[in-house]
Amino acid sequence: MDNLSYTDRAVSKLRLYTSNGIIPGINLITSYETKNNPLTMQTIEKIIEFYFLQN
């Protein structure tokens, strides 16, 4: 999300999704990264555990 135009498009899409009932964290899994803060396997594993492996 380092690129401002990319970030603007991403936020616009999230607003569109939300207006159509697709809610981040509820029925849309999202992740974020920047050049200085890349997405890690540890984060991916935690997301999978939270959404798919909990009772």
C-alpha positions as CSV (number, residue, x, y, z in Angstrom):
1,M,0.0,0.0,0.0
2,D,3.0,2.3,-0.6
3,N,1.6,3.6,-3.9
4,L,-1.0,6.4,-3.3
5,S,-3.1,5.6,-6.4
6,Y,-3.2,1.9,-5.5
7,T,-4.3,2.8,-2.0
8,D,-7.0,5.1,-3.3
9,R,-8.3,2.3,-5.6
10,A,-8.2,-0.3,-2.8
11,V,-10.2,2.0,-0.4
12,S,-12.7,2.7,-3.2
13,K,-13.2,-1.0,-3.8
14,L,-13.6,-1.7,0.0
15,R,-16.4,1.0,0.1
16,L,-18.1,-0.6,-2.9
17,Y,-17.9,-4.1,-1.3
18,T,-19.3,-2.8,2.0
19,S,-22.2,-1.0,0.2
20,N,-23.0,-4.4,-1.3
21,G,-22.9,-6.3,2.0
22,I,-19.4,-7.6,1.7
23,I,-17.9,-6.6,5.0
24,P,-14.1,-6.8,5.7
25,G,-13.5,-9.0,8.7
26,I,-17.0,-10.6,8.5
27,N,-17.4,-12.1,5.0
28,L,-14.2,-10.8,3.4
29,I,-10.7,-11.7,4.6
30,T,-8.2,-9.0,3.9
31,S,-4.5,-8.5,4.5
32,Y,-2.2,-5.6,4.0
33,E,1.4,-5.0,3.4
34,T,3.9,-2.3,2.5
35,K,7.5,-2.4,1.2
36,N,8.7,-1.9,4.8
37,N,6.1,-4.1,6.4
38,P,5.6,-7.2,4.2
39,L,3.0,-9.8,4.7
40,T,4.6,-12.7,6.7
41,M,3.8,-16.4,6.9
42,Q,3.2,-15.9,10.6
43,T,0.4,-13.4,9.8
44,I,-1.1,-15.6,7.1
45,E,-1.1,-18.6,9.6
46,K,-2.8,-16.5,12.2
47,I,-5.5,-15.4,9.7
48,I,-6.1,-19.0,8.7
49,E,-6.3,-20.1,12.3
50,F,-8.7,-17.3,13.2
51,Y,-11.1,-17.8,10.3
52,F,-10.9,-21.5,9.6
53,L,-9.5,-23.5,12.6
54,Q,-11.4,-22.1,15.6
55,N,-14.5,-23.9,16.8
